[in-house]
Amino acid sequence: MSNPELFAHLRQLSRAEKVEMMQFLMTELAKEESLSSLDNEVVYRAWSPYNYGNATQKLMSLLEQQETS
């Protein structure tokens, strides 16, 4: 099947089917790249600048240090 044919079929899918197709493709790409996918049952820590009042000052300090090096 050529890409234009595939795209024509994909356009006919429902929204839920398109999401399912995206999930499938992302999983396949992750496998090819030997990446592990995130587990829905696991809590992952993520840094956020919210509630970190010194974030701007810290960033400016790091940028100034980099410019002088």
C-alpha positions in Angstrom: 0.0 0.0 0.0 1.4 3.4 -1.0 1.5 6.3 1.4 -1.3 8.2 -0.3 -3.5 5.1 0.0 -2.6 4.7 3.6 -3.3 8.4 4.4 -6.7 8.1 2.7 -7.6 5.1 4.9 -6.3 6.9 8.0 -8.5 9.9 7.3 -11.5 7.7 7.4 -10.8 6.5 11.0 -12.7 7.7 14.0 -10.9 10.0 16.4 -10.5 7.1 18.9 -9.0 4.9 16.2 -6.6 7.7 15.2 -5.4 8.0 18.8 -5.0 4.2 19.0 -3.0 4.3 15.7 -0.7 7.0 17.1 -0.1 5.0 20.3 0.7 2.0 18.2 3.2 3.9 16.0 4.8 5.6 19.1 5.3 2.2 20.7 6.8 0.7 17.5 9.2 3.7 17.2 10.2 3.4 20.9 10.9 -0.3 20.3 13.1 0.4 17.3 15.0 3.0 19.2 15.3 0.7 22.2 13.5 3.2 24.4 11.4 2.2 27.3 7.9 3.6 27.4 6.4 5.2 30.5 4.3 3.0 32.7 0.9 4.3 33.6 1.1 2.7 37.1 4.4 4.5 38.0 4.7 7.9 39.5 7.5 9.9 37.8 9.1 12.9 39.4 9.3 16.0 37.2 10.9 19.3 38.0 8.8 22.4 37.6 9.7 26.0 38.0 6.4 26.7 39.8 6.9 27.5 43.5 10.6 28.1 42.9 11.1 31.8 43.5 14.8 31.8 42.7 14.5 30.1 39.3 15.0 33.3 37.3 17.9 34.4 39.4 19.6 31.0 39.2 19.2 30.8 35.5 20.7 34.3 35.0 23.6 33.4 37.2 24.3 30.2 35.2 24.0 32.2 31.9 26.5 34.8 33.2 28.9 32.1 34.3 28.7 30.5 30.8 29.4 33.8 29.1 32.5 34.5 31.1 33.9 31.0 30.5 
